[in-house]
Amino acid sequence: MTLRRGAARIVWPALLVTLVVALADVGLLDAGRLGRGVRNLGEFARALFPPDASTLPTLAEAMVETIEIAFVGTAIGFALALPLSLLASPVLFGPSVTAPVKLLLAVVRTVPALFWAIIFVVVVGLGPAAGALGIAFYSLGYLGKLLYETFDGVDPEVLEATRSVGASRWQLARFAVLPESANGILAQLLFMFEYNVRASSILGLVGAGGIGFYLLGYLELLRYDLLLTGLLLTLAVVILIDRASAFVRRAFLFPVAPVPPAE
């Protein structure tokens, strides 16, 4: 107990000093800069209002394209991530298999969605196809990690019971790992789609289609009133998708078998 208190007396002041140094390094202790920033923010906020709805039909069409990019990208990413996450799960395979697969997923996950979109703009050209492929690879990296961590949480007793009847790895995955993880898989998939809609809204910045193309144009033209219209539309769509995802979770979450009481 005394050792813990002594460590706390050292750690907390050290963290505080580190925070102050970091704040100074990034310029957040510069009173002049912060003052100018507040004034600039006020001018920017005044330029946002009132929002101009004249381009709403065009923005709505671009938003539909954004949702399509997110949907296709999430579906492709999930189709690629599911088998790789099974290969990365220690409950099914040993380190000789799981380690390289986890490394692959980590490499894919390191590249942001925007960079993936730039890569596929080079590969397939400008447009929503590049955006969908960029989202797919971004989803692959994150869904792969989320799913194999979900598989790691499967009840060991269920796994042992399935192994005891001589089940192969495929049968173990088919009849134990995937059914026991179904709720987690659905929740992670819905979350990824929600996130990808927001991520897809900025892919237009690199020519990958969607509403981001127009948002970038409004920024370059200093038409902040049109920019606010696009942002409000994006917010409304994200809220609707969030509500729809909540409904899907309530409607389709799989019942979990009750745990028998201990004797």
C-alpha positions in Angstrom: 0.0 0.0 0.0 2.8 2.4 0.9 4.6 1.5 -2.3 1.5 2.3 -4.3 1.1 5.7 -2.7 4.7 6.4 -3.3 4.3 5.5 -7.0 1.2 7.7 -7.3 3.1 10.7 -5.8 5.6 10.3 -8.6 3.4 9.3 -11.5 0.7 12.1 -11.2 3.1 15.0 -11.1 5.1 13.5 -14.0 1.9 13.2 -16.0 1.0 16.8 -15.2 4.4 18.1 -16.3 4.2 16.0 -19.5 0.7 17.5 -20.2 1.9 21.1 -19.7 5.0 20.5 -21.9 2.8 18.9 -24.6 0.3 21.8 -24.5 3.1 24.2 -24.9 4.6 22.3 -27.8 1.3 22.2 -29.7 0.7 25.9 -29.1 -2.3 25.7 -26.8 -0.6 27.8 -24.1 0.0 30.7 -26.6 -2.5 33.3 -25.4 -2.1 35.4 -28.6 -2.8 32.5 -30.9 -5.8 31.4 -28.8 -7.2 35.0 -28.9 -6.9 35.2 -32.7 -8.5 31.7 -32.9 -11.5 32.8 -30.9 -12.0 35.8 -33.2 -11.6 33.7 -36.3 -14.1 31.2 -35.0 -16.6 33.9 -34.4 -16.2 35.2 -37.9 -16.5 31.7 -39.3 -19.7 31.0 -37.2 -21.3 34.2 -38.5 -20.6 33.2 -42.1 -22.3 29.8 -41.6 -25.8 31.4 -40.9 -28.3 31.3 -42.3 -27.8 28.0 -44.2 -28.6 28.2 -47.9 -30.9 25.3 -49.0 -30.7 26.1 -52.7 -28.4 23.2 -53.4 -30.2 20.7 -51.2 -31.4 18.5 -54.1 -27.9 18.2 -55.4 -26.6 17.5 -51.9 -29.3 14.9 -51.3 -28.2 13.0 -54.4 -24.6 13.2 -53.3 -25.6 11.9 -49.9 -27.3 8.9 -51.5 -24.1 8.1 -53.2 -22.2 8.5 -49.9 -24.5 6.0 -48.3 -24.0 3.6 -51.2 -20.3 3.9 -50.9 -20.5 3.1 -47.1 -22.9 0.2 -47.6 -20.8 -1.4 -50.4 -17.5 -0.8 -48.6 -18.8 -2.2 -45.4 -20.2 -5.3 -47.1 -17.0 -6.0 -48.9 -14.9 -5.3 -45.9 -17.0 -7.6 -43.7 -16.8 -10.4 -46.4 -13.0 -10.1 -46.3 -12.7 -9.6 -42.5 -14.7 -12.6 -41.4 -12.5 -15.4 -42.7 -9.3 -13.5 -41.7 -10.7 -12.9 -38.2 -11.3 -16.6 -37.8 -7.7 -17.3 -38.9 -6.5 -14.7 -36.4 -8.5 -16.2 -33.5 -6.4 -18.2 -30.9 -9.4 -20.4 -30.1 -9.1 -21.9 -33.6 -5.5 -21.7 -34.6 -2.0 -21.5 -33.1 0.5 -18.6 -33.2 2.0 -19.8 -36.5 -1.3 -18.9 -38.2 -2.7 -16.1 -36.0 0.5 -14.0 -35.8 0.9 -13.3 -39.5 -2.8 -12.7 -40.0 -2.9 -10.2 -37.1 0.1 -8.5 -38.6 -1.7 -8.2 -41.9 -4.8 -6.7 -40.3 -2.6 -4.3 -38.3 -0.9 -3.1 -41.5 -4.2 -2.6 -43.3 -5.6 -0.8 -40.2 -2.6 1.6 -40.1 -3.7 3.2 -43.4 -6.5 5.7 -42.9 -9.6 5.5 -45.1 -8.7 8.7 -46.9 -5.3 7.3 -47.9 -7.0 4.1 -49.1 -9.3 6.2 -51.2 -6.3 8.0 -52.7 -4.7 4.6 -53.6 -7.8 3.4 -55.3 -8.4 6.7 -57.1 -5.0 5.9 -58.7 -6.0 2.3 -59.4 -9.6 2.7 -60.7 -9.9 6.4 -61.3 -12.1 9.1 -59.8 -15.6 8.3 -58.5 -17.5 6.2 -56.0 -15.8 2.9 -56.9 -12.6 4.2 -55.4 -14.4 5.4 -52.4 -16.2 2.0 -51.9 -12.9 0.1 -52.2 -11.2 2.6 -49.8 -13.9 2.0 -47.2 -13.7 -1.7 -47.8 -10.0 -2.0 -46.9 -10.4 0.4 -44.0 -13.3 -1.8 -42.7 -11.3 -4.9 -43.3 -8.6 -3.7 -40.9 -10.9 -2.7 -38.1 -13.6 -5.3 -38.4 -10.9 -8.0 -38.5 -9.5 -6.9 -35.1 -13.0 -6.4 -33.6 -14.2 -9.7 -34.7 -11.3 -11.9 -33.6 -11.4 -10.1 -30.2 -15.2 -11.0 -30.1 -14.3 -14.7 -30.9 -11.7 -14.7 -28.1 -14.6 -14.0 -25.7 -16.5 -17.2 -26.5 -17.3 -19.3 -23.4 -14.5 -21.9 -23.0 -17.0 -24.5 -21.8 -18.9 -24.3 -25.1 -15.6 -24.7 -27.0 -14.5 -27.7 -24.9 -17.9 -29.3 -25.3 -17.7 -29.0 -29.1 -14.1 -30.2 -29.2 -15.0 -33.2 -27.0 -17.2 -34.7 -29.8 -14.4 -34.6 -32.2 -15.3 -31.4 -34.1 -12.8 -30.1 -36.7 -11.7 -26.4 -36.7 -14.3 -25.6 -39.3 -17.1 -27.3 -37.3 -15.8 -25.6 -34.2 -16.2 -22.2 -36.0 -19.5 -23.2 -37.6 -21.3 -24.6 -34.5 -19.6 -22.8 -31.6 -17.6 -19.7 -32.3 -19.9 -18.0 -34.9 -23.3 -18.8 -33.1 -21.9 -17.7 -29.7 -20.5 -14.5 -31.3 -23.5 -13.7 -33.4 -24.7 -10.7 -31.3 -21.2 -9.2 -31.2 -20.8 -9.7 -35.0 -24.1 -7.9 -35.7 -23.3 -5.1 -33.3 -19.8 -4.5 -34.7 -21.1 -4.7 -38.3 -23.8 -2.0 -37.6 -21.3 0.2 -35.8 -18.9 -0.1 -38.7 -21.6 0.9 -41.2 -22.6 4.0 -39.1 -18.9 5.0 -38.9 -18.4 4.5 -42.6 -21.2 6.8 -43.5 -19.4 9.6 -41.7 -16.0 8.5 -43.1 -17.5 8.4 -46.7 -18.7 11.9 -46.4 -15.1 13.2 -46.6 -13.8 10.9 -49.3 -15.0 13.3 -52.0 -12.1 15.5 -50.8 -9.8 13.2 -52.9 -12.2 12.6 -55.8 -13.7 9.4 -54.4 -17.3 10.6 -54.8 -20.1 11.4 -52.3 -21.0 14.6 -50.6 -17.5 15.4 -49.6 -16.8 16.7 -53.2 -19.3 19.4 -52.7 -18.2 20.2 -49.1 -14.7 20.8 -50.4 -16.0 23.0 -53.2 -18.0 25.2 -50.7 -14.9 25.5 -48.5 -12.8 26.6 -51.5 -15.4 29.2 -52.5 -15.9 30.4 -48.9 -19.6 29.5 -49.2 -19.9 28.6 -45.6 -23.7 28.9 -45.7 -23.8 26.1 -48.3 -21.3 24.1 -46.3 -23.6 24.3 -43.2 -26.4 22.9 -45.3 -24.3 19.9 -46.3 -23.2 19.4 -42.7 -26.8 19.5 -41.4 -27.9 17.0 -44.1 -25.0 14.7 -43.0 -26.0 15.1 -39.4 -29.6 14.2 -40.2 -28.6 11.1 -42.1 -26.3 10.0 -39.4 -29.0 10.3 -36.8 -31.5 8.4 -38.9 -28.9 5.6 -39.5 -28.3 5.5 -35.7 -32.0 5.1 -35.0 -32.3 2.4 -37.7 -29.3 0.6 -36.3 -30.9 0.6 -32.8 -34.1 -0.9 -34.3 -32.1 -3.6 -36.1 -30.3 -4.5 -32.9 -33.5 -4.8 -31.0 -35.2 -6.8 -33.7 -32.4 -9.2 -34.7 -30.1 -9.7 -31.8 -30.0 -13.4 -31.2 -31.2 -14.8 -27.8 -28.4 -16.0 -25.6 -28.9 -19.4 -23.9 -29.2 -19.0 -20.1 -26.3 -20.1 -17.9 -27.4 -23.0 -15.7 -27.2 -22.3 -12.0 -24.2 -23.7 -10.1 -25.0 -26.8 -8.1 
